[in-house]
Amino acid sequence: MNANTTPADAGQAAHCGDNGNDVERLMARLHETYDELWDRVVDPYTPFYDDGEHWLPLASPHAGGMATAAAFTNEAEHAAIRAQCRALAQTNEFAINGHENRISFVVGTGHVYAAVPRKHRRVPQQLAAQVQAVLEEFLNENRWSLRQQELLLRKDRDGEAFLRYFPLPDGRLRVRMIEPGQVATPAHRAHEPAASFGIETDPRDVENVLGYWVDGELVAGGEIQHRKANVDRNVKRGLPLFYPVRDNLRRVEKLLRNMSIVAEIQSAIALIRKHRAGTKTTVQQFVRDQADEQKSASPAAPTRTFKRYRPGTILDAHGNVDYDFPVAGLNAANYVRIVQAELRAIAARLVMPEFMLSSDASNAAYASTLVAEGPAMKMFARLQAEQIVEDLEVLWRAVQAAIDAGRLPGDTRSLIEIQASPPRLTPRNEREEVETFRIELEKGILSPQTWSRMRGLDYEQEQANWAAHRRAAAGSMVSD
């Protein structure tokens, strides 16, 4: 301590030193608060977002075999994707057109099924007819041609379709749809990968499905058919068809809406007068002088003036007034090209010609596009083959229900096979097709039964019709 410093002065200096430390501590806390506030305002995960969607991890400990499905890693994300694509399927005209065209080509009016004896097997004479009767009963009771269309729509729209079997005691089989949202993992199994996404699987084999959690109840895997699309086989749930191009569909819709609104506004404004030397007062007086009618909603409201321009109206103006027509500058062709580019991107996802999505065939020849070697026809053929495999699985369940009820012999499945004929994809030349079938029939390559089925006819029914025709003709000859 300095000799001239009193104890009071020393105490005051010490107190000032404490205040300085307090200020430093307060400033430090203030900086920390600002940093914390900044972190709350700015999402620290912002760098991991792209175009409004967050990046997904390469794998998740609870993905349940979903590592290869980069689109979603949990049930909430999967439900959000399904909701987006369902909305498009209900409101977007181009998505609706895409769905309808796929149904028209892949399903058409429905596939034709025939029960025939297996090769190199000795089959009782009436067994094929009995199986055919079971199939016809199933197809009619379940309105299968319409259900086929709905199955494909659901598979494309939701990425999957669930069909549940209900065998009846009399040997008939009923099938009903299950909504994808009903298949969900219960809370008490939420952290078990084997039960993820509402599907119970073998812990060591995700393709071995043991059951489905439907509305909280575990239903045996054999009671449900799960058709899924656009994912690998070890991915439990499917991905909607339009998921990769859903933003394109939205942009096209918004672009068309904006184009229409701009065109509507521009076409509604007949002309704009430019008063080069006029003041506000003179312009208002000019408008009032030119008006055909003046109206005001109330004494306090401003007066509105109206001018009617009839067809062929000639406008006269003095030198200080110019007329500008905004409609003349509207060039819709520029925007149409953008719409077409977006539609081509969507059509590329569907492996379809653009006109199948836009219904505009001006830039594509229908006949040259729908040839057998064309990409669209190859794609439709693949889809038909895939649906046949899935449909035959259902039809065999109908046959098995009849076997279990004693309506068919126990060895029916080893003696009979079911053949499916989808609708023809390529455009027909009826004359050439019939001539080809005739030659194949004469050479023993094609049977009358197969020819009838390819023509969409029931061979047995046609033979019965011919027999009735011959009896009627013979009766008329006798009476004559």
Backbone torsions as a table, in degrees:
resi	resn	phi	psi	omega
1	MET	NA	139.0	177.8
2	ASN	-67.2	149.0	-176.7
3	ALA	-65.0	-29.6	-178.7
4	ASN	-86.4	-1.8	-176.6
5	THR	-92.4	130.3	179.4
6	THR	-88.6	162.2	176.8
7	PRO	-58.6	-33.7	179.2
8	ALA	-66.2	-42.4	178.3
9	ASP	-63.0	-38.1	-180.0
10	ALA	-64.7	-40.3	178.8
11	GLY	-64.8	-39.2	179.5
12	GLN	-66.0	-38.8	178.9
13	ALA	-64.2	-41.6	178.4
14	ALA	-63.7	-37.3	179.0
15	HIS	-65.6	-40.3	176.6
16	CYS	-63.4	-37.4	177.4
17	GLY	-63.2	-39.3	178.0
18	ASP	-64.5	-39.3	178.0
19	ASN	-62.7	-37.9	179.1
20	GLY	-63.6	-40.5	177.5
21	ASN	-65.7	-37.6	178.3
22	ASP	-62.4	-41.2	179.8
23	VAL	-63.2	-42.5	179.4
24	GLU	-62.6	-41.6	179.1
25	ARG	-65.2	-40.5	178.1
26	LEU	-64.2	-40.7	178.7
27	MET	-64.7	-38.6	178.9
28	ALA	-64.1	-42.7	178.8
29	ARG	-65.7	-36.7	179.2
30	LEU	-63.5	-43.1	177.6
31	HIS	-62.7	-41.3	178.9
32	GLU	-63.3	-39.3	179.2
33	THR	-64.6	-42.8	178.2
34	TYR	-62.1	-42.4	178.8
35	ASP	-63.0	-41.9	179.2
36	GLU	-65.2	-40.9	178.5
37	LEU	-63.1	-40.2	179.3
38	TRP	-62.7	-40.7	177.8
39	ASP	-63.9	-31.7	179.7
40	ARG	-75.6	-35.6	179.7
41	VAL	-73.3	-43.6	-178.7
42	VAL	-102.1	120.5	-179.6
43	ASP	-65.6	119.2	179.9
44	PRO	-63.6	-15.0	179.0
45	TYR	-91.2	6.5	-178.7
46	THR	-54.0	-40.5	179.0
47	PRO	-61.2	-16.6	-178.0
48	PHE	-96.9	14.6	177.3
49	TYR	-110.6	144.4	179.8
50	ASP	-143.5	119.5	-179.5
51	ASP	56.9	37.9	176.0
52	GLY	82.7	0.3	-179.1
53	GLU	-124.5	139.1	-175.8
54	HIS	-81.7	152.1	175.4
55	TRP	-68.5	151.0	-179.2
56	LEU	-108.9	146.2	177.3
57	PRO	-67.6	154.5	179.6
58	LEU	-67.0	-29.3	179.0
59	ALA	-154.5	160.7	-179.3
60	SER	-138.1	140.1	-179.1
61	PRO	-65.2	-19.2	-179.0
62	HIS	-115.8	22.6	-177.1
63	ALA	-72.8	-22.8	177.5
64	GLY	62.9	48.3	-178.8
65	GLY	82.9	16.9	-175.3
66	MET	-99.4	9.6	-175.7
67	ALA	-59.9	-29.7	-178.0
68	THR	-86.1	-8.4	179.7
69	ALA	-99.1	88.1	-174.0
70	ALA	-67.6	-12.2	-175.6
71	ALA	-75.6	-32.1	-176.8
72	PHE	-152.8	149.4	180.0
73	THR	-125.6	-4.7	177.5
74	ASN	-148.4	173.6	-174.6
75	GLU	-68.5	-33.0	180.0
76	ALA	-65.3	-44.2	178.0
77	GLU	-64.0	-40.8	179.7
78	HIS	-63.7	-41.6	178.6
79	ALA	-65.2	-36.8	179.1
80	ALA	-65.9	-41.8	177.9
81	ILE	-63.1	-43.6	180.0
82	ARG	-62.7	-40.1	-179.9
83	ALA	-64.4	-40.4	178.5
84	GLN	-61.5	-47.1	-176.0
85	CYS	-73.4	-28.8	173.9
86	ARG	-66.7	-39.4	177.9
87	ALA	-63.0	-41.1	177.5
88	LEU	-63.0	-41.2	-178.3
89	ALA	-67.0	-18.2	-179.0
90	GLN	-101.0	-25.7	-171.6
91	THR	-121.1	-23.9	-176.0
92	ASN	-91.5	120.3	-173.7
93	GLU	-63.9	-32.4	-178.9
94	PHE	-76.0	-36.6	175.4
95	ALA	-65.1	-41.3	178.0
96	ILE	-61.2	-43.3	-179.6
97	ASN	-64.1	-40.0	178.3
98	GLY	-63.6	-44.3	177.7
99	HIS	-61.5	-46.8	-176.5
100	GLU	-64.6	-38.2	-179.9
101	ASN	-67.8	-38.9	177.8
102	ARG	-64.0	-40.2	177.4
103	ILE	-64.6	-42.7	-177.6
104	SER	-62.2	-39.0	-176.6
105	PHE	-85.5	-39.7	-175.2
106	VAL	-79.3	-44.7	-177.7
107	VAL	-98.2	-44.9	-177.6
108	GLY	61.7	-133.5	178.4
109	THR	-85.8	3.1	179.3
110	GLY	116.7	150.5	178.3
111	HIS	-82.7	156.1	178.9
112	VAL	-108.1	132.3	-176.8
113	TYR	-120.2	141.3	-179.8
114	ALA	-139.0	132.7	175.4
115	ALA	-90.7	122.7	-177.5
116	VAL	-133.2	155.1	178.0
117	PRO	-65.0	144.3	176.1
118	ARG	-71.2	154.5	-179.5
119	LYS	-64.7	144.2	173.3
120	HIS	58.5	28.0	176.9
121	ARG	-123.4	140.8	176.5
122	ARG	-85.2	111.1	-171.6
123	VAL	-115.4	132.5	175.3
124	PRO	-53.8	145.6	-170.5
125	GLN	-59.1	-41.3	-173.8
126	GLN	-91.9	-3.2	-173.2
127	LEU	-64.8	-44.4	179.8
128	ALA	-60.2	-40.3	178.7
129	ALA	-66.1	-37.1	178.4
130	GLN	-65.8	-43.6	177.8
131	VAL	-64.2	-40.4	178.6
132	GLN	-61.2	-37.8	178.2
133	ALA	-64.4	-39.3	177.1
134	VAL	-64.0	-42.3	179.1
135	LEU	-63.5	-45.9	-179.7
136	GLU	-61.8	-38.8	178.1
137	GLU	-61.7	-45.5	179.3
138	PHE	-63.4	-46.6	-177.7
139	LEU	-61.3	-40.0	-178.0
140	ASN	-73.5	-46.3	-176.3
141	GLU	-66.7	-33.4	-178.1
142	ASN	-97.7	5.7	179.4
143	ARG	47.4	58.2	-166.8
144	TRP	-64.5	-35.0	-178.7
145	SER	-61.7	-38.6	176.6
146	LEU	-74.0	-37.7	179.7
147	ARG	-67.6	-32.6	174.7
148	GLN	-58.4	-45.5	179.4
149	GLN	-61.5	-43.8	-179.2
150	GLU	-66.9	-37.3	178.8
151	LEU	-61.4	-43.8	179.0
152	LEU	-67.4	-40.8	177.8
153	LEU	-60.2	-46.7	180.0
154	ARG	-63.6	-40.8	-178.6
155	LYS	-64.7	-38.8	177.8
156	ASP	-75.0	-44.4	-174.8
157	ARG	-70.7	-45.9	-176.2
158	ASP	-99.2	-12.3	-174.4
159	GLY	85.4	-2.1	-177.9
160	GLU	-166.8	160.3	175.9
161	ALA	-144.3	134.2	179.6
162	PHE	-110.7	128.2	179.7
163	LEU	-124.7	124.5	-177.7
164	ARG	-106.3	137.9	-179.0
165	TYR	-91.5	137.8	175.2
166	PHE	-131.7	86.5	177.8
167	PRO	-70.8	137.5	179.8
168	LEU	-99.1	158.0	-178.0
169	PRO	-59.7	-27.7	-177.7
170	ASP	-85.3	7.1	175.9
171	GLY	94.9	-0.4	175.8
172	ARG	-85.3	159.8	-179.8
173	LEU	-126.2	129.4	173.0
174	ARG	-111.9	146.3	177.9
175	VAL	-126.0	145.3	179.5
176	ARG	-139.2	149.6	179.5
177	MET	-78.6	150.0	171.3
178	ILE	-119.7	131.1	178.1
179	GLU	-68.9	139.8	179.3
180	PRO	-57.6	-32.9	180.0
181	GLY	-67.4	-19.4	177.9
182	GLN	-75.0	-21.3	-179.0
183	VAL	-91.4	101.9	-176.1
184	ALA	-149.2	150.1	-179.4
185	THR	-74.6	129.8	176.8
186	PRO	-67.0	158.4	-174.2
187	ALA	-59.0	-37.9	-175.4
188	HIS	-73.9	-8.0	177.2
189	ARG	-116.7	12.8	-170.5
190	ALA	-61.6	-29.5	-175.4
191	HIS	-100.5	15.9	178.4
192	GLU	-106.5	114.8	-179.0
193	PRO	-56.8	-31.6	-178.4
194	ALA	-67.2	-18.6	-179.4
195	ALA	-112.7	15.3	-176.1
196	SER	-68.3	153.5	176.5
197	PHE	59.3	24.3	176.2
198	GLY	76.4	9.5	-177.6
199	ILE	-122.5	119.5	179.4
200	GLU	-86.5	121.8	-178.3
201	THR	-127.9	165.9	172.1
202	ASP	-61.6	127.8	-178.4
203	PRO	-56.3	-24.8	-178.5
204	ARG	-102.8	-1.4	-178.1
205	ASP	-150.8	99.8	-175.3
206	VAL	-68.2	-20.2	179.3
207	GLU	-81.3	-12.8	178.4
208	ASN	-90.6	93.3	-175.5
209	VAL	-83.7	124.3	180.0
210	LEU	-94.4	-29.2	-178.8
211	GLY	-177.2	170.6	179.3
212	TYR	-124.7	133.5	176.3
213	TRP	-85.8	101.1	-177.6
214	VAL	-108.6	114.0	-178.3
215	ASP	52.1	40.1	177.3
216	GLY	83.4	-2.6	-179.7
217	GLU	-109.9	134.9	179.4
218	LEU	-83.2	116.1	178.5
219	VAL	-104.4	133.7	-177.7
220	ALA	-56.3	143.5	-176.9
221	GLY	-60.0	-32.1	-179.3
222	GLY	-71.7	-10.5	-179.3
223	GLU	-92.4	-3.0	-176.5
224	ILE	-134.1	136.3	170.1
225	GLN	-102.4	127.0	-179.2
226	HIS	-112.3	109.9	176.2
227	ARG	-98.9	118.5	-179.4
228	LYS	-125.1	157.9	-173.2
229	ALA	-138.5	154.9	168.6
230	ASN	66.8	21.8	175.3
231	VAL	-138.8	167.5	175.8
232	ASP	-73.1	163.2	-176.6
233	ARG	-66.1	-27.2	-179.5
234	ASN	-88.5	10.8	174.1
235	VAL	-98.9	129.3	-169.8
236	LYS	-71.8	-34.6	-175.0
237	ARG	-122.0	152.7	-176.3
238	GLY	-85.5	172.2	-177.5
239	LEU	-122.6	131.5	-177.9
240	PRO	-59.0	151.7	-177.0
241	LEU	-59.5	-42.9	-173.0
242	PHE	-92.0	10.4	180.0
243	TYR	-57.4	-46.5	-177.5
244	PRO	-67.2	-22.5	-174.4
245	VAL	-119.7	20.7	-178.4
246	ARG	-65.0	-34.9	177.1
247	ASP	-67.8	-36.3	176.6
248	ASN	-62.3	-42.8	179.9
249	LEU	-63.3	-40.0	177.9
250	ARG	-66.5	-41.4	-179.3
251	ARG	-64.0	-42.3	178.8
252	VAL	-60.9	-43.3	-179.5
253	GLU	-62.8	-44.6	179.7
254	LYS	-67.4	-39.6	-179.9
255	LEU	-63.1	-44.4	177.7
256	LEU	-63.2	-41.2	178.7
257	ARG	-62.2	-46.9	-179.4
258	ASN	-64.7	-40.7	177.5
259	MET	-59.8	-44.2	-177.4
260	SER	-66.2	-41.5	-179.4
261	ILE	-65.8	-44.3	179.2
262	VAL	-62.5	-44.5	179.3
263	ALA	-63.6	-38.5	179.6
264	GLU	-63.7	-44.3	-179.8
265	ILE	-66.1	-46.4	-177.2
266	GLN	-64.9	-40.6	-179.8
267	SER	-72.6	-22.7	178.6
268	ALA	-75.7	-26.4	178.5
269	ILE	-88.8	107.4	-175.4
270	ALA	-68.8	-43.7	-178.8
271	LEU	-161.3	162.9	175.8
272	ILE	-124.8	123.2	178.0
273	ARG	-88.4	133.7	177.3
274	LYS	-111.9	112.6	179.4
275	HIS	-96.2	99.4	-171.5
276	ARG	-71.1	-34.7	-175.0
277	ALA	-114.9	15.9	-175.0
278	GLY	-97.7	148.8	172.5
279	THR	-91.9	177.0	179.5
280	LYS	-61.2	-40.8	-177.8
281	THR	-66.7	-43.2	-178.1
282	THR	-69.2	-35.4	178.2
283	VAL	-66.3	-43.1	178.5
284	GLN	-63.3	-38.7	178.7
285	GLN	-67.6	-36.8	178.4
286	PHE	-63.2	-42.2	179.4
287	VAL	-63.3	-43.6	-179.7
288	ARG	-64.6	-37.9	179.6
289	ASP	-67.1	-32.5	-177.8
290	GLN	-86.5	-10.1	-172.6
291	ALA	-71.9	144.3	172.6
292	ASP	-86.2	-26.5	-177.0
293	GLU	-154.1	148.0	176.9
294	GLN	-129.4	134.5	-179.3
295	LYS	-137.2	152.6	176.8
296	SER	-142.9	131.7	-178.1
297	ALA	-68.0	-31.6	179.4
298	SER	-155.6	164.5	179.5
299	PRO	-57.7	-31.4	-178.3
300	ALA	-84.9	-16.9	-177.2
301	ALA	-79.9	151.1	179.0
302	PRO	-68.2	151.4	179.7
303	THR	-81.2	134.0	178.9
304	ARG	-105.7	136.6	-179.4
305	THR	-109.5	146.1	-177.8
306	PHE	-128.1	138.3	177.4
307	LYS	-130.6	127.7	-179.6
308	ARG	-99.0	126.0	176.3
309	TYR	-108.7	106.0	-179.4
310	ARG	-81.5	161.0	177.8
311	PRO	-57.0	134.6	179.0
312	GLY	81.5	13.1	-179.0
313	THR	-65.6	135.9	176.5
314	ILE	-106.8	125.9	-178.0
315	LEU	-99.6	134.8	175.4
316	ASP	-116.0	132.7	-178.2
317	ALA	-140.5	149.3	176.3
318	HIS	-79.8	176.4	-170.2
319	GLY	-64.4	-18.1	-177.7
320	ASN	-92.9	5.0	-178.7
321	VAL	-119.5	125.6	174.7
322	ASP	-110.8	148.5	178.4
323	TYR	-115.6	129.0	-179.2
324	ASP	-120.4	132.9	-178.6
325	PHE	-108.9	101.5	-175.5
326	PRO	-66.3	-26.8	-177.6
327	VAL	-61.7	-29.0	-177.4
328	ALA	-63.8	-24.2	-179.0
329	GLY	-91.4	2.1	-178.7
330	LEU	-81.9	121.9	178.5
331	ASN	-123.1	91.7	-176.5
332	ALA	-69.3	-21.1	-176.2
333	ALA	-60.6	-33.6	-180.0
334	ASN	-62.2	-41.0	-179.3
335	TYR	-74.6	-33.5	179.8
336	VAL	-62.4	-37.6	178.7
337	ARG	-63.7	-35.7	177.5
338	ILE	-67.1	-42.9	177.6
339	VAL	-59.6	-43.4	-179.7
340	GLN	-64.0	-37.5	178.2
341	ALA	-63.9	-41.8	177.8
342	GLU	-64.8	-41.5	-179.4
343	LEU	-66.4	-33.6	176.9
344	ARG	-65.9	-36.9	177.5
345	ALA	-64.8	-40.6	178.7
346	ILE	-67.6	-43.1	179.3
347	ALA	-63.1	-33.5	178.0
348	ALA	-63.4	-37.1	177.2
349	ARG	-64.1	-37.0	-177.9
350	LEU	-84.8	-6.0	-173.3
351	VAL	53.7	50.0	-179.5
352	MET	-126.3	152.4	168.1
353	PRO	-64.1	151.5	-176.7
354	GLU	-59.2	-35.0	-176.0
355	PHE	-66.7	-22.3	177.2
356	MET	-71.4	-17.5	179.4
357	LEU	-99.6	-38.2	-175.2
358	SER	-99.2	-12.5	-174.7
359	SER	62.3	22.2	177.0
360	ASP	-112.5	104.2	-177.3
361	ALA	-95.3	16.3	-176.5
362	SER	-69.6	-25.0	-178.7
363	ASN	-111.4	20.0	178.3
364	ALA	-151.7	137.8	176.6
365	ALA	-86.4	120.9	-175.3
366	TYR	-58.3	-47.9	-175.5
367	ALA	-65.0	-39.8	-177.4
368	SER	-76.6	-20.8	-179.6
369	THR	-81.6	-38.4	-175.5
370	LEU	-96.2	48.7	174.7
371	VAL	-90.9	160.8	-174.8
372	ALA	-61.0	-32.1	-177.4
373	GLU	-87.8	-2.6	-177.7
374	GLY	-69.7	150.7	-179.9
375	PRO	-57.9	-39.3	-178.6
376	ALA	-63.5	-43.6	-179.0
377	MET	-67.3	-37.1	176.3
378	LYS	-62.9	-40.6	179.9
379	MET	-66.9	-44.5	178.8
380	PHE	-62.4	-37.9	178.4
381	ALA	-63.7	-40.9	176.2
382	ARG	-61.3	-44.3	-179.5
383	LEU	-64.5	-39.1	177.4
384	GLN	-63.3	-44.3	179.8
385	ALA	-62.4	-39.5	179.1
386	GLU	-65.2	-41.6	-179.6
387	GLN	-69.6	-34.7	178.0
388	ILE	-60.9	-43.5	178.8
389	VAL	-59.5	-44.8	-178.4
390	GLU	-69.8	-38.1	179.5
391	ASP	-68.7	-40.0	179.6
392	LEU	-62.8	-33.4	176.2
393	GLU	-60.3	-39.1	178.8
394	VAL	-70.5	-42.9	-179.0
395	LEU	-63.6	-37.8	177.5
396	TRP	-66.9	-30.3	174.5
397	ARG	-65.7	-36.1	176.5
398	ALA	-65.0	-40.2	177.5
399	VAL	-65.3	-41.4	-178.9
400	GLN	-64.8	-36.4	177.1
401	ALA	-61.7	-39.5	177.6
402	ALA	-68.5	-35.9	177.2
403	ILE	-65.0	-45.1	-178.4
404	ASP	-62.9	-30.9	180.0
405	ALA	-86.7	-0.1	178.9
406	GLY	83.5	10.4	179.2
407	ARG	-79.3	-23.9	179.6
408	LEU	-130.1	153.7	178.9
409	PRO	-62.8	155.5	-178.1
410	GLY	-65.8	-25.1	-178.3
411	ASP	-96.9	19.0	-176.0
412	THR	-58.5	-42.2	-174.7
413	ARG	-66.5	-25.7	178.6
414	SER	-85.2	-13.2	-177.1
415	LEU	-105.3	-24.9	-173.2
416	ILE	-119.6	144.2	169.6
417	GLU	-123.3	155.4	-179.6
418	ILE	-109.3	123.2	177.9
419	GLN	-102.6	136.0	-179.6
420	ALA	-116.8	136.2	179.5
421	SER	-123.2	110.1	178.3
422	PRO	-79.6	167.3	177.0
423	PRO	-65.6	150.6	-179.1
424	ARG	-68.3	140.5	-176.0
425	LEU	-94.0	-47.3	-174.9
426	THR	-77.6	151.6	178.0
427	PRO	-59.1	143.0	-175.2
428	ARG	-93.8	140.2	162.5
429	ASN	-108.4	96.9	-170.2
430	GLU	-54.6	-44.3	-176.6
431	ARG	-64.5	-47.3	-179.2
432	GLU	-66.1	-37.7	-179.0
433	GLU	-65.1	-46.1	179.8
434	VAL	-63.7	-39.6	179.0
435	GLU	-64.1	-40.2	177.4
436	THR	-63.3	-44.3	179.2
437	PHE	-63.0	-38.5	-178.8
438	ARG	-63.6	-43.3	179.5
439	ILE	-64.9	-43.3	179.9
440	GLU	-64.6	-34.9	177.8
441	LEU	-67.1	-43.9	-179.8
442	GLU	-64.9	-34.1	-178.8
443	LYS	-85.8	1.4	178.5
444	GLY	77.2	17.3	179.6
445	ILE	-86.6	-36.9	-175.5
446	LEU	-116.9	134.8	178.9
447	SER	-92.5	156.9	176.0
448	PRO	-59.7	-35.2	179.8
449	GLN	-63.8	-44.2	179.8
450	THR	-66.8	-39.6	178.3
451	TRP	-60.4	-44.7	178.3
452	SER	-60.4	-43.3	-178.7
453	ARG	-65.5	-38.6	179.0
454	MET	-68.0	-24.7	176.4
455	ARG	-88.9	1.9	179.9
456	GLY	77.2	25.7	-177.6
457	LEU	-115.0	155.8	175.8
458	ASP	-93.3	113.3	-174.7
459	TYR	-60.0	-46.4	-178.2
460	GLU	-62.0	-41.6	-179.9
461	GLN	-66.2	-39.8	179.6
462	GLU	-65.8	-37.9	177.2
463	GLN	-65.4	-39.0	176.0
464	ALA	-64.1	-39.2	178.1
465	ASN	-63.7	-40.3	178.9
466	TRP	-65.2	-40.8	179.0
467	ALA	-62.2	-42.9	178.0
468	ALA	-64.0	-37.2	179.2
469	HIS	-65.5	-42.3	-179.5
470	ARG	-66.3	-39.4	178.1
471	ARG	-64.6	-40.8	179.6
472	ALA	-65.6	-40.6	-179.6
473	ALA	-66.5	-40.2	179.1
474	ALA	-65.1	-38.3	178.0
475	GLY	-64.2	-39.4	179.4
476	SER	-68.4	-33.5	178.6
477	MET	-68.5	-37.6	178.8
478	VAL	-66.1	-42.2	179.6
479	SER	-65.6	-33.2	177.6
480	ASP	-67.8	NA	NA
